[in-house]
Amino acid sequence: MTFDARRIVSATSEDVVKVYDKAEGRQWDCGPGVNIEEGSPRAAAIERVRIKDGYMIEGRKDGVVGVWSC
């Protein structure tokens, strides 16, 4: 879990990161597992996450690094 001035992000060994907006009081998922169709292969679990100035970086167990704007 980490945070910046506006958002809190949390990775719990899933293929998505939970994003919480402190200012608006809403929550959403971000990451490779958001729009996976049933029966499709799942992305590796996310182990590390950081957010700063609206950009989130996540590292997965298989070595893939994702960069997201949120």
C-alpha positions in Angstrom: 0.0 0.0 0.0 1.2 3.5 -0.8 -0.4 6.9 -1.3 0.1 10.4 -2.7 -1.7 13.7 -2.0 -4.9 12.5 -3.6 -5.0 8.7 -3.9 -4.3 5.5 -1.9 -3.3 2.3 -3.8 -3.2 -1.2 -2.5 -2.0 -4.5 -4.1 -3.1 -7.7 -2.4 -1.5 -10.4 -4.6 -4.3 -10.1 -7.2 -4.0 -9.0 -10.8 -5.5 -5.6 -10.1 -4.6 -2.7 -7.8 -7.3 -1.1 -5.6 -7.3 2.7 -6.0 -9.1 4.9 -3.5 -9.6 8.6 -4.3 -9.5 10.5 -1.0 -11.0 13.7 -2.4 -14.0 12.2 -4.1 -14.5 9.2 -1.8 -14.7 6.6 -4.6 -12.8 3.3 -5.3 -11.9 1.4 -8.5 -9.6 -1.3 -9.8 -6.7 -0.6 -12.1 -4.4 -3.1 -13.8 -4.2 -5.9 -16.3 -7.0 -7.9 -14.7 -9.7 -5.3 -15.0 -11.3 -6.3 -18.3 -10.4 -10.0 -18.5 -13.1 -12.1 -20.1 -14.1 -15.4 -18.5 -11.8 -18.2 -19.7 -8.9 -15.9 -20.7 -5.5 -16.3 -19.0 -5.0 -14.2 -16.0 -2.1 -11.8 -15.5 0.5 -12.6 -12.8 -0.3 -11.3 -9.3 0.9 -7.8 -8.5 3.6 -7.7 -5.7 4.6 -4.0 -5.6 2.8 -0.8 -6.3 3.7 2.9 -6.1 1.8 6.1 -7.0 3.0 9.6 -7.5 1.4 12.6 -9.2 -1.3 10.6 -10.9 0.9 7.8 -12.2 1.0 4.3 -10.8 3.7 1.7 -11.3 3.1 -1.9 -10.5 5.5 -4.9 -10.5 4.2 -8.5 -11.0 5.5 -11.8 -9.8 6.5 -12.7 -13.4 8.8 -9.7 -13.7 6.4 -7.5 -15.8 6.2 -3.9 -14.8 3.1 -1.9 -15.7 2.7 1.9 -15.8 -0.8 3.4 -15.5 -2.2 6.9 -15.5 -5.0 7.2 -12.9 
